[in-house]
Amino acid sequence: MERFPFVGKVQVVAEHLWEKSSSSVGASNVAHLYEGPSYASISPHLRCIRNSSCAHHIYLISGARTGSIALGYILDRLYPPVAPRTPFCPCCRAEVQDTWGHHLNGKCQATSVLHGKMRSSLVSFMQLEAPDWYGRYVAATTDCERAALILAAADEDLEYEDARYNVTNHVADWLHAIVKIHPLCSRQRKGAAIATLQYNDRPYDHREWTGTELARLKMMVDLGERAGSTNLLHAFRSRRVQEVNTLAYRCNGREGSEDSEDSSSEDDEHSHCRVPVTGWR
């Protein structure tokens, strides 16, 4: 056991995963687990599993509880940042750890619009259907506690069992919307291995460039920055070097150059070597 300290955690998760009883497992005493890689005390067994279908993404609830979704805090635990780097949110780049508490409480600027849409309707619904859950949610004092309660909402004791379908899919849809926006989770959904999702010291955002980003890049090029310049690469440090350089050439009316052709053979996983180390965010 001493040689394999993770065995205990795996055992706890397995015990809850294969729990024969379908009784409700609340979140009143599990907030302390939120900062860990497992939400074992909020059973991934899911009373709500009977409402599952391919379109409802219910597996995301279990994934969020067990720490299998690639938020930043999961990567930080697997690949701890090396000083002077520290954890940050890959979505909004705030200097906080990227957790479900950050997203489900509206603290992330990139996903806060979802919080505004989803939280109020969930809380109002649960106030009627699960008064005990509502009381614990109102009394919660930390983002971790509130996030744990939201993740447990689908398995709470409800006034009417038929309401479980609505709660389950509401929470699942909320998680799915966050995952689609998140630069790491969106890559994970396409099959990227967890080891390739390291973000703290390298480019990590493979999504389509936004109009705001393109306008900013063009402005910097118009002001004299050129492809490969330190300032340009630092300004778009979340983006792959080859993409930044190619778009910079296009802003100059050029489709490419010998430099860009040479850089095209670079392995994207190592392209972070050309980006300044300090001030990564």
LINRA-V57501 format. One record per backbone hydrogen bond with DSSP energy under -1.0 kcal/mol. CO is the residue of the C=O (numbers start at 1). NH is the residue of the N-H. Records with the same first field share a line. If there is no record, write none. Layout:
CO: NH ; NH
This chain:
4: 7
6: 10
7: 11
8: 12
9: 13
10: 14
11: 15
12: 16
13: 17
14: 18
16: 19
27: 30
30: 33
31: 34
33: 36
39: 42
43: 46
46: 49
48: 51
49: 52
53: 56
57: 60
58: 61
59: 63
60: 64
61: 65
62: 66
63: 68
65: 39
69: 71
71: 75
72: 76
73: 77
74: 78
75: 79
82: 85
89: 93
94: 89 ; 96
97: 99
98: 73
99: 103
100: 104
102: 107 ; 108
103: 106
108: 112
111: 114 ; 115
112: 116
113: 117
114: 118
115: 119
118: 122
119: 123
120: 124
121: 125
122: 126
123: 127
125: 129
126: 130
129: 159
130: 134
131: 135
132: 136
133: 137
134: 138
135: 139
142: 146
143: 147
144: 148
145: 149
146: 150
147: 151
148: 152
152: 155
153: 156
160: 163
161: 164
163: 167
164: 168
165: 169
166: 170
167: 171
168: 172
169: 173
170: 174
171: 175
172: 176
173: 177
174: 178
175: 179
176: 180
177: 181
178: 182
182: 186
184: 188
185: 189
187: 192
188: 191
193: 196
194: 197
210: 214
211: 215
212: 216
213: 217
214: 218
215: 219
216: 220
217: 221
218: 222
219: 223
220: 225
221: 224
226: 229
229: 233
230: 234
231: 235
232: 236
234: 237
236: 239
238: 204 ; 205
240: 244
241: 245
242: 246
243: 247
244: 248
245: 249
246: 250
247: 251
249: 254
250: 253
257: 261
258: 262
259: 263
260: 264
263: 266
267: 270
270: 273
271: 274
272: 275
